């Protein structure tokens, strides 16, 4: 199996890389932190690993990485767009405008940039799985998290569009919406995080959803039930319930 994975240097991405390596996959690992990528690659021996330092906001970085991976190993069987960032944002704070841009460019355009180099090869092969890591945060808007919730909602809708576009091509699109995972992104959250998963547990559930080619998967199952209720709440009740919720810090 050949797997290309972004956001691989920590958290869920690192856990996914480790589990795929244990399954004998050939890995292409992409992330911003070159040193962390090298550390991870060394720890995955004897797995075959190619590392690609770069930024998912830069389509050229992913185009070069994708071309190199395909030239060396062939068309990937699985491409996982996992890279993401989160920070608190407020629309009335001018200094947060750059934060909005960074979050949307990373969480939405970064996903597009990740898939783009592999679309034609996968279509030509008539096989493969494109995996987008979204979030239950994309189901409803939470105060102080307009950038993150908005970007994950956009990612969910983008993935649905892509899935329908590829219907009948042999290429599957899997949308994964985790709840809370114990990663650097959640470490400073000033609120309770129900059903918190370790990265390893979240990775195992994600791999299972990918292997089954699930169109849309929320994890863990408890969060799936909670999210279903959350999505059905009438707007007045939802507004009352979350208006006083503690907010994510505005600065990373």
C-alpha positions in Angstrom: 0.0 0.0 0.0 1.2 3.5 -0.8 0.1 6.4 1.4 0.6 10.1 1.1 -0.1 12.0 4.3 0.0 15.7 5.3 0.3 17.1 8.8 2.4 14.1 9.6 4.8 15.5 12.1 2.6 15.3 15.3 -0.8 14.4 16.7 -3.2 12.4 14.6 -0.9 12.6 11.5 2.0 11.1 13.3 -0.3 8.4 14.8 -1.7 7.6 11.3 1.9 7.3 9.9 2.9 4.9 12.7 -0.1 2.7 12.2 0.3 2.6 8.4 4.0 1.8 8.8 3.1 -1.1 11.0 0.9 -2.4 8.2 3.8 -2.3 5.8 2.8 0.8 3.8 5.2 2.9 1.8 4.7 6.4 3.1 5.1 9.9 1.8 5.0 12.3 4.8 4.5 16.0 4.4 4.6 18.7 7.1 6.2 22.1 7.8 8.7 20.9 10.4 11.6 19.2 8.7 13.3 18.1 11.9 10.2 16.5 13.2 9.6 14.7 9.9 13.2 13.4 10.0 12.7 12.2 13.6 9.5 10.4 12.7 10.9 8.8 9.5 13.9 7.4 11.5 11.6 5.9 14.1 9.5 4.1 11.4 12.3 1.9 10.1 12.3 -0.5 8.4 9.3 1.1 6.6 9.9 2.9 3.3 9.4 6.6 4.0 9.9 9.7 1.9 9.6 13.0 3.7 8.6 16.3 2.2 8.9 19.5 4.2 6.5 22.2 3.0 3.4 24.2 3.7 0.0 23.0 2.5 -0.9 26.6 1.8 1.6 26.6 -1.1 0.3 24.5 -4.0 3.8 24.3 -5.5 5.1 22.6 -2.4 2.5 19.8 -2.8 2.9 19.6 -6.6 6.6 18.9 -6.2 6.0 16.4 -3.4 3.3 14.6 -5.3 5.4 14.4 -8.5 8.4 13.0 -6.6 6.3 10.4 -4.7 4.6 9.2 -7.8 7.9 9.0 -9.7 9.5 7.0 -7.0 6.7 4.8 -5.8 3.7 5.1 -8.2 0.2 6.4 -7.7 -0.8 6.4 -4.1 -3.6 4.1 -2.9 -4.5 6.5 -0.1 -4.0 10.3 0.2 -4.8 11.8 3.6 -5.3 15.6 3.9 -4.8 15.9 7.6 -2.9 19.2 8.0 -4.9 21.7 10.0 -4.6 24.6 12.5 -6.9 26.0 15.1 -7.0 29.3 16.9 -9.6 31.5 18.5 -10.7 34.4 16.3 -13.0 37.4 16.6 -14.3 39.3 13.6 -14.2 42.7 15.5 -10.4 42.4 16.2 -8.5 43.6 13.1 -5.4 41.7 14.2 -7.4 38.5 13.8 -7.9 38.9 10.1 -4.6 37.3 9.4 -5.6 34.4 11.6 -8.8 33.9 9.7 -6.8 33.8 6.5 -4.3 31.3 7.8 -6.9 28.9 9.2 -9.0 28.9 6.0 -6.0 28.6 3.7 -4.6 25.7 5.7 -7.8 23.8 6.5 -9.6 24.3 3.2 -7.3 25.2 0.4 -4.6 23.0 2.0 -6.9 20.1 1.4 -7.5 21.1 -2.2 -3.7 21.5 -2.7 -3.1 18.0 -1.2 -5.5 16.2 -3.5 -4.8 18.1 -6.7 -1.5 16.4 -7.7 -3.1 13.0 -7.5 -6.5 13.5 -9.1 -5.5 12.6 -12.7 -3.3 9.7 -11.8 -6.0 8.2 -9.5 -8.7 8.8 -12.2 -6.5 7.1 -14.8 -5.9 4.1 -12.4 -9.6 3.9 -11.6 -8.8 3.4 -7.9 -7.6 5.1 -4.7 -9.0 6.8 -1.7 -8.9 10.5 -0.9 -9.4 11.2 2.8 -10.2 14.6 4.3 -9.8 15.1 8.0 -12.6 17.6 9.0 -14.1 17.9 12.4 -17.4 17.9 14.3 -16.6 21.6 14.8 -17.9 22.0 11.3 -21.4 21.1 12.2 -22.4 24.2 14.1 -20.7 27.6 14.7 -19.2 28.1 18.2 -18.4 31.6 19.7 -14.8 32.6 19.3 -14.1 29.9 16.8 -15.5 31.4 13.6 -12.4 30.6 11.6 -12.0 27.0 12.7 -15.7 26.1 12.6 -16.2 27.9 9.3 -13.2 26.2 7.7 -14.2 22.7 8.8 -17.8 23.3 7.6 -16.3 24.4 4.2 -14.1 21.3 4.2 -17.0 19.0 4.8 -19.0 20.6 1.9 -16.0 20.6 -0.4 -15.4 16.9 0.3 -19.0 16.1 -0.4 -18.8 17.9 -3.8 -15.6 16.0 -4.6 -17.2 12.7 -3.7 -20.1 13.2 -6.0 -17.8 14.4 -8.8 -15.8 11.2 -8.5 -18.8 8.9 -8.4 -18.3 6.0 -10.7 -14.6 6.7 -11.2 -13.3 4.1 -8.8 -11.8 6.8 -6.6 -13.5 7.1 -3.2 -13.7 10.1 -1.0 -13.8 9.6 2.8 -14.8 12.5 5.2 -13.6 11.9 8.7 -14.9 14.1 11.5 -13.2 13.5 14.8 -14.3 14.9 18.1 -11.7 16.0 20.6 -8.2 14.4 20.2 -5.4 15.0 22.7 -3.0 16.9 20.4 -1.2 20.3 20.6 -4.3 21.8 18.9 -6.4 21.0 21.9 -3.9 21.2 24.7 -4.8 24.8 25.6 -8.6 24.5 25.2 -10.1 26.2 28.3 -13.2 24.0 28.3 -14.3 20.4 29.0 -13.7 18.0 26.1 -16.0 15.1 26.3 -15.0 11.7 24.7 -11.4 12.9 24.4 -9.4 10.4 22.3 -5.7 9.7 22.3 -4.0 10.1 18.9 -3.5 6.3 18.6 -7.1 5.6 19.3 -8.3 8.2 16.8 -5.9 6.8 14.2 -7.1 3.3 14.6 -10.7 4.4 14.1 -9.7 6.5 11.1 -7.9 3.6 9.5 -10.9 1.5 9.9 -13.2 4.1 8.3 -10.7 4.4 5.4 -10.5 0.7 4.8 -14.3 0.5 4.7 -14.4 3.5 2.4 -17.0 5.2 4.6 -18.4 8.3 2.9 -18.8 10.2 6.2 -17.6 9.1 9.6 -17.7 10.7 13.0 -15.5 9.4 15.8 -15.8 8.2 18.4 -19.3 6.8 18.3 -20.3 8.7 21.4 -19.4 12.0 19.7 -21.4 10.9 16.6 -24.5 10.6 18.7 -23.8 13.9 20.5 -23.1 15.7 17.1 -26.4 14.4 15.7 -28.3 15.9 18.6 -26.3 19.1 18.3 -27.1 19.5 14.6 -30.9 19.1 15.3 -31.1 21.7 18.0 -33.4 24.6 17.0 -31.3 27.8 16.5 -32.8 29.7 19.6 -32.0 26.8 21.9 -28.5 26.3 20.3 -27.7 30.0 20.7 -28.8 30.0 24.4 -26.8 26.8 25.1 -23.4 27.9 23.7 -23.4 31.7 24.0 -21.6 31.6 27.4 -19.2 28.8 26.4 -15.5 29.3 27.2 -13.5 30.3 24.1 -10.3 29.1 22.6 -7.4 31.4 23.1 -7.0 33.9 20.2 -3.3 33.6 19.9 -1.5 30.3 19.1 
